[in-house]
């Protein structure tokens, strides 16, 4: 992968803030012509620096009022490390992070109610054969900040 220059970083920041911005708008921020922005974005996509574009949706608008961070540890420490595969079909899981420390993974989970969270935890424990430690999020100060490219 090539080293990113200041203009690449400016393009990435602009796209992280507004992926629907025009190449002309991004070019103004990066000091480039729209055609140059287009070419650089194409190269950044081909290099895998830009992996995709998606809509950021308000979870509460979808009825998902409970966010929890669920730490997961296998009941059998000699079991294969395949927890991500075992939990892939649980739609409540938004993110799955392998972590260092006591737990093996931390899952970011969204549910409608705390009763739904309780049901999810039971299904997770049974399906993945794990023990869990759950932290319910009370509020979120910020999320999905642009990366410090």
N, C-alpha and C positions, 0 to 999 in steps of 0.2 A: 504494500500500500504506500502510496506517495505521501509526502509530508504536506499538510494543509498550510496554505499561506493565509495572510490576513483577509484577503477577499473571499476565499473559501469559507473562512470562519464567519465573516459577515453574512454570506449567503445562508449558511446553516442557521445562524441565529434568527435571521429574518424568516426563514421557513418554519422554524420551531415556534415562533411567535404567531405566524399566520401562514399556514401552508397553502392558502388560496391567493396569496399576494401575486400580483403579476410580475413577470420578469422585469418590466420597466420600473415598478416600485422597488423591487429588490436591487436593481441596478443602481438606483439613486442612492440607496444605503451603502452599497458596496463600491460605488465609484466605477461602475462598469456599464457598457452598453447592454441592452436587453439580449442581444444575440450572444454576447459573451457569457451572460448569466445562464442562458439556456444551455450552452455548451458545457459550462462548469457543472451545472446541476446534473446533466446527463452523465458526465464523468464521475461525479460523486455517487450517483445511483449505481453505475456500473461497477465502481470500486467497493460497493457495499457500505459506504459511509452513510448514505441515506438509504434506509432499509424499507421505507414505505410511508404512506400518508394515511391518516385516519381522522375520523370525526371524534372530537372530545365531547362526550355526552355527560350531562348531569345525572348521576346515579339516582338522585331523589326523584327526578322527572320520570324515571323508570320504576319508581316504587321501591327502590333499594335504600332503605333508611339506616341500616346497620352496617358499619364497616368494622371488621375485626382483623387483627394480626394473629395468626395461629401458628405457633411453633410446633414442629412435628419431629418426633424421635421414634425410630422403629422399636417395637417391643423386643425383637430379636436382633441384637447388634451384628450377628453374622449373616443376616438376610441380605440379598442383593440390593444395591443402591438403585432401586427402580421406582422410587416413590413418585417422581413426576409422571411416569407412564401409568402408574396405578390410579392417580387422581385426575388425569387429563379429562375424563368425561364428567367431572363434577362442575357444573356451570357456575357455581357460586365463587369459584376460585378465579380471581382476576390476575394475580401474579404468583409465581413460585420461585423462591430464591434459595439456592444452596448456600448455607452459611457456616462459618467457623464458630465453634463454641459448643455448648452443651447439646443444643438441638441440631438436627441435620438440615432442616428446611424451615423457612418462614413463608407462610402463605398469606396473601392479602385476599380477604373474603368479603363479599357483599351479599346481604340478605334483606328481606323485607322487614322481618321482626326478630326479636331475640328468641322467640320460640322457633323460628325458622333456622336461626343460627344453632340452637341446641340440636335440632334435627340434623342439620348438616354435620355437626361435630360427631354425632353418633354414626352416621353413614361413613364419614371419613375414617373414624377409628376402625370400623368393621372392614371396610374395603381395603384400606392401606395397611392394616395391622400395625397401628402406631398409637403412641400416647401423645396427647396434645397439651399445650399451655396456651390459653387464649387471652388476648388483650383487646377489649372493645374500645374503639376510637370514639372519643367524645366530640371532638371537633378537629377540623383540618385547616391549618393556617395557610398552607399552600401545597400544591401537588403538580406534577408534570412541569416543573420549571425547565426552561431551556438549559441544556447542558452547557457548561463553561468551556466551549470548544476553543 
